[in-house]
Structures are given as structure tokens and as C-alpha cells.
Amino acid sequence: MARKKAALDFEQSLTDLQNLVERLESGELSLEDSLTAFEQGIRLTRDCQAALTQAEQKVQMLLERDGELEQAPFDPERPA
């Protein structure tokens, strides 16, 4: 359940960030609203980056064999 929540939080943060970028790119926000949106975008970016870093660490832990990291190319067709 925690994994689903983390994935949903990441997906929601990413969606929110995309919406903010679209609003900022539209040029219809005032300077003050643009700054507020930018600040929120920075927070969302940091949240997404933290989630991606945590996921990368989990993948590295899963790939570790006998105390050494075993590198393997990503193959979406290969069964887990």
C-alpha cells in the first residue's frame, strides 16, 4: 500500500508540475502569481526528484548480489 501511495504522490506531483508549467508558459499570470507558481513548481520538482532518488536506491538494493552491485541493462520485455 505504501508503494502505491508513493507512486500516486509522484504521479500527482508530476501532473501538478506539468499544469503549472502550462500556466506559466501561457503568459496570462500576473508577476506575483507567476512567482507563486514558480515557488510551488520548485517544491514539486524537489519532491519528484526525491521520489526518483529513493526509487533508484531501491533498485540498486534489489540488484545488489553478495555485497556487490550487479549492473544489468534495462529490458522491459524481460520478466522480473
Backbone as CSV, one residue per row, in Angstrom:
resi,resn,N_x,N_y,N_z,CA_x,CA_y,CA_z,C_x,C_y,C_z
1,MET,0.821,-1.193,0.000,0.000,0.000,0.000,0.864,1.257,0.000
2,ALA,1.974,1.240,0.735,2.857,2.398,0.785,3.450,2.692,-0.590
3,ARG,3.773,1.620,-1.347,4.340,1.817,-2.682,3.335,2.487,-3.598
4,LYS,2.081,2.058,-3.533,1.052,2.663,-4.377,0.873,4.129,-4.024
5,LYS,0.879,4.439,-2.711,0.719,5.820,-2.271,1.880,6.670,-2.774
6,ALA,3.107,6.156,-2.666,4.279,6.898,-3.138,4.194,7.121,-4.645
7,ALA,3.780,6.092,-5.375,3.649,6.217,-6.827,2.571,7.229,-7.179
8,LEU,1.462,7.190,-6.461,0.386,8.148,-6.716,0.827,9.561,-6.367
9,ASP,1.562,9.715,-5.266,2.066,11.036,-4.900,3.000,11.570,-5.976
10,PHE,3.875,10.713,-6.483,4.802,11.129,-7.544,4.015,11.520,-8.792
11,GLU,3.084,10.671,-9.186,2.295,10.949,-10.389,1.499,12.247,-10.237
12,GLN,0.925,12.459,-9.058,0.154,13.679,-8.827,1.061,14.902,-8.850
13,SER,2.227,14.794,-8.221,3.179,15.909,-8.219,3.624,16.232,-9.641
14,LEU,3.883,15.214,-10.425,4.310,15.422,-11.810,3.203,16.076,-12.630
15,THR,1.975,15.622,-12.441,0.834,16.224,-13.142,0.659,17.688,-12.732
16,ASP,0.760,17.950,-11.428,0.645,19.326,-10.932,1.746,20.206,-11.517
17,LEU,2.952,19.663,-11.601,4.077,20.410,-12.154,3.833,20.724,-13.633
18,GLN,3.345,19.752,-14.378,3.054,19.986,-15.801,1.987,21.067,-15.970
19,ASN,0.973,21.038,-15.116,-0.079,22.055,-15.180,0.479,23.444,-14.861
20,LEU,1.375,23.513,-13.865,1.989,24.793,-13.516,2.814,25.347,-14.679
21,VAL,3.574,24.482,-15.315,4.396,24.909,-16.447,3.504,25.447,-17.558
22,GLU,2.416,24.772,-17.830,1.493,25.249,-18.872,0.927,26.626,-18.514
23,ARG,0.569,26.809,-17.245,0.035,28.106,-16.809,1.093,29.195,-16.943
24,LEU,2.329,28.867,-16.544,3.402,29.854,-16.644,3.711,30.190,-18.098
25,GLU,3.710,29.175,-18.950,4.009,29.393,-20.371,2.910,30.163,-21.086
26,SER,1.696,30.115,-20.557,0.586,30.818,-21.205,0.782,32.328,-21.174
27,GLY,1.525,32.816,-20.174,1.770,34.251,-20.068,0.593,35.038,-19.537
28,GLU,-0.422,34.348,-19.034,-1.629,35.035,-18.568,-1.595,35.342,-17.069
29,LEU,-0.566,34.888,-16.360,-0.475,35.136,-14.922,0.201,36.475,-14.654
30,SER,-0.213,37.100,-13.567,0.474,38.326,-13.157,1.867,37.952,-12.645
31,LEU,2.694,38.946,-12.451,4.049,38.697,-11.962,3.999,38.001,-10.606
32,GLU,3.135,38.486,-9.728,3.040,37.889,-8.382,2.543,36.447,-8.452
33,ASP,1.540,36.190,-9.278,1.026,34.830,-9.444,2.079,33.928,-10.088
34,SER,2.844,34.487,-11.010,3.910,33.717,-11.649,4.974,33.314,-10.634
35,LEU,5.339,34.228,-9.757,6.329,33.913,-8.726,5.812,32.850,-7.764
36,THR,4.555,32.949,-7.394,3.953,31.949,-6.516,3.940,30.583,-7.192
37,ALA,3.556,30.563,-8.463,3.529,29.305,-9.216,4.940,28.746,-9.360
38,PHE,5.911,29.619,-9.592,7.297,29.182,-9.723,7.788,28.547,-8.428
39,GLU,7.484,29.175,-7.300,7.871,28.617,-5.995,7.246,27.239,-5.792
40,GLN,5.982,27.119,-6.128,5.302,25.829,-5.996,5.937,24.806,-6.934
41,GLY,6.303,25.240,-8.121,6.962,24.352,-9.083,8.304,23.852,-8.566
42,ILE,9.050,24.717,-7.907,10.332,24.310,-7.329,10.105,23.243,-6.261
43,ARG,9.105,23.429,-5.413,8.787,22.429,-4.375,8.401,21.094,-5.006
44,LEU,7.554,21.153,-6.035,7.127,19.930,-6.706,8.304,19.234,-7.393
45,THR,9.189,20.017,-7.998,10.372,19.448,-8.640,11.239,18.731,-7.625
46,ARG,11.439,19.349,-6.472,12.248,18.722,-5.422,11.581,17.448,-4.907
47,ASP,10.261,17.475,-4.755,9.539,16.275,-4.316,9.699,15.145,-5.327
48,CYS,9.556,15.465,-6.606,9.696,14.456,-7.663,11.123,13.913,-7.697
49,GLN,12.099,14.803,-7.576,13.493,14.367,-7.600,13.794,13.458,-6.416
50,ALA,13.260,13.786,-5.251,13.470,12.946,-4.067,12.843,11.568,-4.271
51,ALA,11.662,11.525,-4.862,10.993,10.243,-5.119,11.796,9.414,-6.119
52,LEU,12.331,10.061,-7.140,13.137,9.341,-8.129,14.441,8.829,-7.520
53,THR,15.057,9.620,-6.672,16.287,9.195,-5.995,16.006,8.001,-5.100
54,GLN,14.903,8.044,-4.373,14.526,6.925,-3.498,14.259,5.668,-4.322
55,ALA,13.593,5.812,-5.442,13.322,4.658,-6.305,14.628,4.080,-6.849
56,GLU,15.554,4.953,-7.234,16.850,4.489,-7.738,17.608,3.711,-6.666
57,GLN,17.556,4.193,-5.435,18.227,3.494,-4.337,17.608,2.121,-4.099
58,LYS,16.300,2.034,-4.204,15.633,0.740,-4.034,16.047,-0.232,-5.137
59,VAL,16.133,0.269,-6.365,16.543,-0.577,-7.486,17.966,-1.075,-7.257
60,GLN,18.851,-0.197,-6.819,20.227,-0.603,-6.554,20.288,-1.671,-5.466
61,MET,19.469,-1.526,-4.433,19.440,-2.527,-3.360,18.957,-3.870,-3.901
62,LEU,17.967,-3.835,-4.785,17.429,-5.063,-5.339,18.425,-5.751,-6.272
63,LEU,19.265,-4.971,-6.933,20.239,-5.536,-7.852,21.523,-5.986,-7.160
64,GLU,21.678,-5.633,-5.886,22.898,-5.975,-5.172,22.949,-7.485,-4.909
65,ARG,24.074,-8.077,-5.235,24.268,-9.517,-5.047,25.589,-9.727,-4.319
66,ASP,25.561,-10.429,-3.216,26.762,-10.745,-2.441,27.584,-9.503,-2.120
67,GLY,26.931,-8.431,-1.775,27.623,-7.222,-1.375,28.150,-6.386,-2.520
68,GLU,27.965,-6.828,-3.748,28.427,-6.067,-4.904,27.244,-5.737,-5.799
69,LEU,27.313,-4.564,-6.360,26.243,-4.129,-7.252,26.395,-4.815,-8.599
70,GLU,25.359,-5.476,-9.002,25.355,-6.172,-10.292,24.594,-5.309,-11.281
71,GLN,25.284,-4.775,-12.257,24.628,-3.924,-13.236,23.971,-4.778,-14.305
72,ALA,22.784,-4.388,-14.670,22.053,-5.107,-15.705,21.336,-4.076,-16.564
73,PRO,21.385,-4.218,-17.870,20.672,-3.271,-18.731,19.163,-3.438,-18.545
74,PHE,18.456,-2.346,-18.704,17.009,-2.390,-18.582,16.414,-3.037,-19.817
75,ASP,15.593,-4.044,-19.588,14.902,-4.726,-20.684,13.454,-4.877,-20.276
76,PRO,12.563,-4.049,-20.825,11.158,-4.094,-20.413,10.477,-5.399,-20.778
77,GLU,11.046,-6.171,-21.686,10.462,-7.445,-22.097,10.857,-8.586,-21.172
78,ARG,11.927,-8.410,-20.413,12.419,-9.474,-19.537,11.533,-9.581,-18.294
79,PRO,11.087,-10.793,-17.953,10.256,-10.942,-16.753,11.084,-10.674,-15.500
80,ALA,10.424,-10.158,-14.469,11.093,-9.809,-13.223,11.512,-11.017,-12.426
